Amino acid sequence: MRTPDSPAARNNPGPSMVSTHPFDDDHLREECGVFGIFGHDEAAAHTVLGLHALQHRGQEAAGIVTFDGRHFNAHRELGHVADHFASESVVARLKGHAAIGHVRYSTTGETALRNVQPLFADLEFGGFAIGHNGNLTNAYTLRRDLVKRGSLFQSTTDTEVITHLMATSPRGSVIDRMIHALHQVEGAYSLVALADDMVVGVRDPLGVRPLALGRLGSAHILASESCAFDIIGAEFLRDVEPGELVVLDGSGVHSLRPFPAMERRFCIFEYIYFARPDSIVEGSSVYEARKRIGAELARESPIEADVVIPVPDSGVPAALGYAAQAGIPFELGIIRNHYVGRTFIEPTDHIRHLGVRLKHNANRAHIRGRRVILVDDSIVRGTTSKKIVEMVRSAGAKEVHMRISSPPTTHSCFYGIDTPEREKLLAARHDVAEIAQIIGVDSLAFISIDGLYRAMGKGRRDPRRPQFCDACFTGEYPTALTDQTGERPAQLSLLAEMA
């Protein structure tokens, strides 16, 4: 969920912009998580718990909208779920048997309460709330046209474009209006929406972002990941399919297929980094997938060493897989401080240099005098990787080798992941040998794109029919980037014509 302002506005945030993790800017960031529930008397309380489980997907802001049969009730705040939704008084005000919730990560656009989702609008058919995980790649183009036609926008999010397309749709019912609107958008989306006595979930035809369906007694639930079901004791039923629209109401679950079938292009980075390791995503355990990726990395890029050490926490499963395959001991040679988030210290250059030690500290007993293999999920800018390597060398490592459980990140993402501009991506400007020299390791290797596909059980990547969205590694974007290029591929032109 990205703001569709001009590139200049996105790159020059206003004074309300606050860095959530000023000492950890070397990972890609998921932007949103969504949750919806219908048919439970404690819908709001369960939504709070579900959002808490999805907090890793968005840590800037959270919001919940409920429906009690007559009225919509909403609460939105900047900050973590536990900071604002743990109060009994807040939950008590969110009355209703149906609810949707949203957590958001900061992007390079505006951080303000007006952008906190779910967004709510009074439309011709009644109240309507919507939460969005993903990014519309023609939002700015659509927004410009809607403004010319008289639409008045209250936020700077791409999500509001969907609401305005629904408001101006000539169709009758809320579902028909939503389908009409979604035929006009491009990019990636997993949506939850709340209208009069129904919760709606929908994934884009390529299924780039995840969305799952669960059940708790007679209530049905939608969530970005299955870990949100676990926290409330709900049963995971299945993934919402790409291009599927599901309606949860008093008579159960209804499935519609309003879009033409397309090749599935699920985001491969969900398995590498974004999803929680205890989630089941697209039928696969994220934890086991990461271990397989680590094992494949060991087969592709072996090195003689004494110990395998993960860069916590995201590097742990891949490091376990690497160590098991390589027959090298695994140790927690770096300990993470989990209580580092927003800082009260102004992050000057000096403090930034020290800042990595607020989050990571070397476990010297398992490093001193040893040949170390560091396993991490990615290198984006290289800033944190360089500081981690320096810390490990300072702890007495004899050699430091780094293995990365993703291919080099060479392109920006336009589908709901907050990535730097391409010129700031280290692998877009340097080859592997140069990156190794920059971050100060004795050797560096990334898993190959074919190795990544093998680890996911897909064999070699077929460039004619890739089975994942891997554009951040290959530059092969599966949809139009209309706001960037003004071009639209044939299959998306067909969707627009169907609208």
C-alpha positions in Angstrom: 0.0 0.0 0.0 2.0 2.9 -1.3 1.2 6.5 -1.7 0.6 7.5 -5.3 2.2 11.0 -5.0 4.7 12.2 -7.5 8.2 10.6 -7.1 9.5 13.9 -5.7 6.9 13.9 -3.0 7.6 10.3 -2.2 11.3 11.0 -1.8 10.9 14.1 0.3 8.6 13.1 3.3 7.3 15.9 5.5 8.1 16.5 9.1 5.6 13.8 10.3 7.8 11.1 8.8 9.5 9.1 11.5 11.9 6.2 10.9 10.6 3.1 12.8 14.0 1.4 12.6 16.7 4.0 12.1 19.5 1.5 12.8 18.2 -1.2 10.5 17.7 0.1 6.9 19.3 -2.8 5.1 16.3 -5.0 4.6 13.3 -4.8 2.3 10.1 -3.9 4.1 6.7 -5.5 3.8 4.1 -2.7 4.0 0.9 -4.2 5.2 -1.1 -7.0 6.8 -4.8 -7.4 6.7 -7.4 -9.3 8.9 -11.1 -9.7 8.7 -13.7 -11.7 10.7 -17.5 -12.2 10.3 -19.9 -13.8 12.7 -18.3 -13.5 16.1 -19.6 -11.4 19.1 -16.0 -10.5 20.0 -14.9 -9.5 16.5 -12.9 -6.5 17.6 -10.9 -8.4 20.2 -10.1 -11.2 17.8 -9.0 -8.6 15.2 -6.7 -7.0 17.7 -5.0 -10.4 18.4 -4.9 -11.2 14.7 -3.2 -7.9 13.9 -0.7 -8.5 16.8 0.3 -11.7 15.0 0.7 -9.8 11.8 2.7 -6.9 13.4 5.8 -8.0 11.5 4.1 -7.0 8.2 3.5 -3.4 9.3 4.8 -1.5 12.4 3.9 2.1 11.6 0.2 2.2 12.2 -2.9 0.1 12.9 -6.6 0.4 12.4 -9.9 -1.5 13.0 -13.4 -0.9 11.6 -16.3 -2.9 13.0 -20.0 -3.3 12.1 -22.7 -4.0 14.7 -25.7 -4.4 12.4 -26.5 -0.7 12.4 -23.4 1.3 12.8 -19.7 1.3 11.7 -17.2 1.9 14.4 -13.5 2.7 13.8 -10.3 3.3 15.7 -6.9 4.1 14.0 -3.6 5.1 15.5 0.0 5.6 14.5 2.2 3.0 16.3 2.1 -0.6 17.3 -1.1 -2.6 17.9 -0.3 -3.2 21.6 0.3 0.5 22.1 -3.3 1.5 21.2 -5.6 -1.5 21.1 -4.8 -3.3 24.4 -7.2 -1.0 26.3 -10.5 -2.6 27.2 -12.2 0.8 26.6 -11.0 0.9 23.0 -12.2 -2.6 22.2 -15.5 -2.0 24.0 -16.2 0.9 21.6 -15.6 -1.3 18.6 -18.9 -3.1 18.9 -20.0 -5.6 16.3 -20.0 -9.1 14.9 -17.9 -8.2 11.8 -14.6 -6.4 11.6 -11.6 -5.7 9.5 -8.1 -4.6 10.5 -4.9 -3.4 9.0 -1.3 -2.9 10.0 0.9 -0.6 7.9 4.7 -0.2 7.5 6.1 3.2 6.7 6.9 3.9 3.1 8.7 6.9 1.6 5.4 8.7 1.4 3.5 10.6 4.0 3.1 9.1 7.5 -0.1 10.6 8.8 -3.3 9.5 10.5 -5.4 10.2 7.3 -3.5 7.3 5.6 -4.1 4.8 8.3 -6.3 2.0 7.2 -8.9 0.6 7.0 -10.2 3.6 5.0 -13.9 4.3 5.4 -16.4 6.0 3.2 -20.2 6.5 3.0 -21.1 5.5 -0.5 -24.4 5.3 -2.3 -25.1 1.8 -1.0 -24.0 2.5 2.5 -20.9 2.4 4.6 -17.7 0.8 3.2 -14.3 0.1 4.7 -11.3 -1.3 3.0 -7.8 -2.5 3.9 -5.1 -3.2 1.3 -1.9 -5.2 1.2 0.0 -4.6 -2.0 0.5 -1.7 -4.4 -1.4 -0.5 -7.4 1.0 0.4 -10.2 -1.5 2.7 -12.0 -2.9 4.5 -8.9 -1.4 7.8 -9.8 -2.8 7.7 -13.3 -6.3 6.7 -12.1 -6.2 9.3 -9.3 -5.4 12.0 -11.8 -8.4 11.0 -14.0 -10.7 10.8 -11.0 -9.7 14.2 -9.7 -10.4 15.6 -13.2 -13.9 14.1 -12.9 -14.5 15.7 -9.5 -13.4 13.1 -7.0 -12.2 14.6 -3.7 -9.4 12.5 -2.1 -8.9 12.5 1.7 -5.7 10.5 1.8 -2.6 10.0 -0.3 -2.8 6.2 -0.4 -3.4 4.2 -3.6 -6.1 2.3 -1.7 -8.5 5.2 -1.8 -8.5 5.0 -5.6 -10.5 1.7 -5.3 -13.1 3.5 -3.2 -13.5 6.3 -5.7 -13.8 3.8 -8.6 -16.5 2.1 -6.6 -18.3 5.4 -5.9 -18.3 6.4 -9.5 -19.2 2.9 -10.8 -22.5 2.5 -12.8 -23.0 -0.9 -11.2 -25.6 -1.6 -8.5 -24.5 -3.9 -5.7 -21.3 -3.4 -3.6 -19.8 -6.6 -5.0 -20.5 -5.6 -8.6 -19.0 -2.1 -7.9 -15.9 -3.7 -6.4 -15.4 -6.0 -9.3 -15.9 -3.1 -11.7 -13.3 -1.1 -9.8 -10.8 -3.9 -9.6 -11.0 -4.5 -13.4 -9.5 -1.0 -13.8 -6.5 -1.3 -11.5 -3.1 -2.8 -12.1 -0.5 -4.2 -9.7 -0.8 -6.3 -6.6 -3.5 -6.4 -4.0 -4.9 -8.6 -1.3 -8.0 -6.8 0.1 -10.3 -7.1 3.0 -13.5 -4.9 2.9 -16.4 -4.4 5.2 -19.9 -3.4 4.0 -23.4 -3.8 5.4 -23.3 -7.2 7.0 -20.6 -8.7 5.0 -16.8 -9.0 4.9 -15.1 -9.4 1.5 -11.7 -10.7 0.6 -10.1 -10.6 -2.8 -6.7 -11.3 -4.4 -5.4 -10.0 -7.6 -5.4 -12.4 -10.6 -1.7 -13.1 -10.3 -1.9 -13.7 -6.5 1.2 -11.7 -5.8 0.3 -11.0 -2.1 -1.0 -13.7 0.3 -4.5 -14.0 1.8 -5.8 -17.0 3.7 -9.2 -18.2 4.9 -9.9 -19.7 8.3 -12.7 -20.6 10.7 -13.4 -20.2 14.4 -16.5 -22.0 15.4 -19.2 -20.5 13.1 -17.2 -17.4 12.4 -15.0 -17.1 9.2 -11.8 -15.2 9.0 -9.5 -13.7 6.4 -5.8 -12.9 7.2 -2.5 -12.2 5.4 -0.9 -15.2 7.0 -2.0 -18.4 8.9 -0.1 -17.3 12.0 -3.0 -14.9 12.7 -5.4 -17.9 13.0 -3.1 -19.7 15.4 -3.1 -16.8 17.9 -6.9 -17.0 18.3 -7.2 -20.8 18.0 -8.8 -20.7 14.6 -8.6 -23.4 11.9 -6.7 -22.7 8.7 -9.0 -23.7 5.8 -7.2 -22.7 2.6 -5.6 -19.9 0.7 -7.8 -17.5 -1.2 -6.9 -18.3 -4.8 -5.5 -15.7 -7.2 -8.3 -13.8 -8.8 -10.8 -15.1 -6.2 -13.3 -12.9 -4.4 -14.8 -14.4 -1.2 -17.8 -13.0 0.7 -18.3 -13.8 4.3 -21.9 -13.2 5.5 -24.6 -14.8 7.7 -25.0 -17.7 5.3 -21.4 -18.7 5.2 -18.6 -18.3 2.6 -19.3 -17.5 -1.1 -16.7 -17.7 -3.7 -16.7 -15.7 -7.0 -14.2 -15.8 -9.9 -14.7 -12.4 -11.6 -11.3 -12.3 -13.4 -9.8 -14.3 -16.2 -7.3 -17.0 -15.2 -3.6 -16.0 -15.3 -0.3 -17.6 -14.4 0.2 -17.5 -10.7 3.0 -15.1 -9.7 3.3 -15.2 -5.9 6.0 -13.1 -4.3 9.0 -15.3 -3.7 10.3 -12.9 -1.1 7.4 -13.9 1.2 9.3 -17.2 1.6 12.7 -15.7 1.9 12.0 -13.0 4.4 8.5 -11.4 4.8 6.2 -14.1 6.1 6.6 -15.4 9.7 8.4 -18.7 9.7 5.5 -20.4 11.6 3.0 -19.5 8.8 1.8 -21.8 6.0 1.8 -19.8 2.8 0.5 -21.1 -0.5 0.5 -24.6 0.9 4.1 -24.6 2.1 5.7 -24.1 5.5 7.7 -20.9 5.5 10.2 -22.4 8.0 10.8 -25.5 6.0 11.1 -23.5 2.8 13.8 -21.3 4.3 15.7 -24.4 5.5 15.5 -25.9 2.0 16.8 -22.6 0.6 19.8 -22.7 3.0 20.5 -26.3 2.1 20.5 -25.5 -1.6 22.8 -22.5 -0.9 25.3 -24.9 0.8 25.2 -27.2 -2.2 25.8 -24.3 -4.6 28.4 -22.4 -2.5 30.3 -24.6 -0.1 33.3 -23.2 1.9 35.5 -24.7 4.5 34.6 -23.2 7.9 34.3 -23.9 11.6 30.9 -22.5 12.4 27.6 -21.3 10.7 26.1 -18.3 12.3 22.8 -16.7 11.3 22.2 -13.0 11.2 19.1 -12.9 13.4 16.3 -13.4 13.3 15.5 -13.8 9.6 18.7 -15.7 8.8 18.1 -18.5 11.3 16.1 -21.1 9.3 18.3 -20.7 6.2 21.5 -21.0 8.4 20.0 -24.2 10.0 19.6 -25.7 6.5 23.0 -24.6 5.4 24.7 -26.0 8.5 22.9 -29.4 8.2 23.7 -29.7 4.5 27.4 -28.6 5.0 28.0 -30.7 8.1 29.3 -27.6 9.9 28.2 -26.7 13.5 25.4 -24.1 13.9 25.8 -21.5 16.6 24.0 -18.4 17.7 27.1 -16.3 17.3 25.1 -13.0 17.1 22.5 -12.2 19.8 19.7 -9.8 18.9 18.2 -7.3 21.2 14.4 -7.4 20.5 13.7 -4.2 22.3 15.1 -1.9 19.7 12.5 0.0 17.7 11.9 3.7 17.7 14.7 5.5 19.3 14.8 8.6 21.6 18.2 9.4 20.2 18.5 11.6 17.1 20.2 9.2 14.7 23.3 11.3 13.8 26.0 9.7 11.7 28.0 8.7 14.8 25.0 7.2 16.5 24.0 5.4 13.3 27.5 3.9 13.2 27.0 2.5 16.8 23.4 1.7 16.3 23.8 -1.8 14.9 25.2 -2.7 18.3 21.9 -1.7 19.9 20.3 -4.5 17.9 23.1 -7.1 17.5 25.9 -8.2 19.7 28.6 -10.7 19.0 28.7 -13.9 21.1 32.4 -13.9 21.3 32.9 -17.4 22.7 31.6 -18.9 19.4 33.5 -16.6 17.1 37.0 -16.0 18.4 39.6 -17.8 16.4 37.1 -19.5 14.1 36.3 -19.4 10.4 32.8 -18.1 10.3 30.0 -18.4 7.7 27.4 -15.7 8.2 24.0 -16.5 6.7 21.5 -13.7 6.0 18.4 -13.4 3.8 19.4 -10.4 1.6 21.8 -7.5 1.0 20.0 -4.3 0.0 22.1 -1.2 0.7 24.9 -3.2 2.4 25.2 -0.8 5.3 24.1 -3.2 8.0 26.0 -6.2 6.4 29.2 -4.2 6.6 28.7 -3.3 10.3 27.8 -6.9 11.1 31.0 -8.1 9.5 33.1 -5.5 11.3 31.5 -6.6 14.6 32.3 -10.3 13.9 35.9 -9.5 13.0 36.2 -7.4 16.1 35.0 -10.5 18.1 38.1 -12.4 16.9 36.9 -14.3 13.8 39.7 -15.8 11.8 37.8 -15.6 8.5 34.4 -14.2 7.7 32.4 -15.7 4.8 28.8 -14.5 3.9 26.1 -16.6 2.3 22.8 -15.0 1.2 19.6 -17.0 0.9 18.3 -14.8 -2.0 19.8 -13.8 -5.4 21.2 -10.3 -5.6 18.5 -7.6 -5.3 19.0 -5.6 -8.4 15.6 -4.0 -9.0 13.0 -2.1 -7.0 9.6 -3.6 -6.1 6.4 -1.9 -7.2 4.0 -4.4 -5.7 3.8 -3.5 -2.0 7.3 -3.8 -0.7 9.1 -0.7 0.4 12.4 -0.8 -1.5 15.0 1.9 -2.2 15.3 3.4 -5.6 17.3 1.2 -7.9 20.5 3.3 -7.8 20.6 2.7 -4.0 20.5 -1.1 -4.3 24.1 -2.3 -3.9 23.7 -5.2 -6.3 22.4 -2.9 -9.1 25.7 -1.1 -9.1 28.3 -3.8 -8.2 29.0 -7.4 -8.9 29.5 -10.0 -6.2 33.2 -9.6 -5.9 32.8 -5.9 -5.5 30.1 -6.3 -2.9 32.3 -8.7 -1.0 35.1 -6.1 -0.9 32.6 -3.3 0.2 31.2 -5.3 3.1 34.6 -6.7 4.0 34.1 -10.5 3.8 36.6 -13.1 2.7 34.0 -14.6 0.4 30.4 -13.9 -0.6 27.8 -16.0 -2.4 24.1 -15.6 -3.2 21.8 -18.4 -4.0 21.1 -18.5 -7.8 17.7 -17.9 -9.2 17.6 -21.5 -10.4 18.7 -22.7 -6.9 15.9 -20.7 -5.3 13.4 -22.3 -7.6 14.8 -25.8 -6.9 14.5 -25.2 -3.2 10.8 -24.3 -3.7 10.3 -27.6 -5.6 9.9 -26.0 -9.0 13.1 -27.1 -10.7 14.9 -24.6 -12.9 13.3 -21.2 -13.5 11.6 -21.2 -16.9 12.0 -17.6 -18.2 9.0 -18.1 -20.4 6.7 -19.1 -17.5 8.2 -18.1 -14.1 6.1 -19.4 -11.3 6.8 -16.6 -8.8 7.1 -12.8 -8.9 10.9 -12.5 -8.7 11.2 -9.1 -10.4 13.5 -7.7 -7.6 16.1 -10.3 -8.8 15.4 -10.4 -12.5 13.7 -7.1 -13.5 10.9 -9.1 -15.1 7.8 -7.4 -13.8 4.6 -9.4 -14.2 2.3 -6.4 -14.7 2.3 -3.0 -16.2 4.1 -0.2 -14.4 1.8 2.4 -15.9 2.7 5.1 -13.3 6.4 4.6 -14.2 6.2 4.0 -18.0 2.8 4.7 -19.2 2.7 1.3 -20.8 0.0 -1.4 -20.3 0.4 -5.1 -21.4 -2.4 -6.8 -23.4 -3.8 -8.9 -20.5 -4.4 -5.8 -18.4 -5.9 -3.9 -21.3 -8.4 -6.8 -21.5 -9.3 -6.5 -17.9 -10.0 -2.7 -18.4 -12.2 -3.5 -21.4 -14.2 -6.0 -19.3 -14.9 -3.3 -16.8 
